[in-house]
Amino acid sequence: LPDKNEEYGTKSYWDQRYSQESVEDSFDWFKSYSDLADIIHELIPDKSSKILMLGCGNSKLSEDMWEDGYHNIVNTDYSKTVIEQMRRRHEVRPEMEWHEMDVRELKFDDSSFDVAIDKG
């Protein structure tokens, strides 16, 4: 854990943290997909919806949603380290996209997505 909570807000903290973890490691803040599935099904009934996952980290949320039939998922995180790890981990899901990107400066066109998720 960082010495100060403010470090959670720095790219350098996350790059360093993820560089110490393996490709198989995952961490989900607050809730797992199984805890959220009913809410997600209600709010995103169309499994072909284009979903933007903001600050994906190494969470299993995208993977679990993929296994549940949501195959149009674009994942972003500002840690290049975790994006490279997740891209390798999910090679078997080639339609799932991974982009190193800061949520404060997204490079997508307006209206590119049906849904944006930031689980925390």
Steps between C-alpha positions, in 0.01 A plus 500: 500500500618854435636720778239767423150464354586767241734250333197304379442794264839476328584307187844415641346321800285279278778424251724394788228296670402314184864434408526301823199283412470215255274490195270261688452730801171683530334734746143623512406799713175474692296236314550210261307444178284236668396767753415745220366271225130560569550878494710481183240280327230751592696806389666340195246248366652504150817291520618646168523848656836672455642530852781729613676376815669795670804437720482125449817415692540124529138447602315188384186704424558513122598133491191395696275719286658345190424151633140616553466605135607866494763485224522864392717636782769769472723521807705805600753569771779754526749238612684370196624211713154368584369552145786288362437233765126491433550490123718188547260344751206542263657393171226235480247785482630686192191721463562650845704821464763641737612865490749691712300816557425752773126534567550876514618501137312229313585472130169353385243681288186622674222241509747214439352294783160398628620460858794613713589312819725616781456252782748663733 
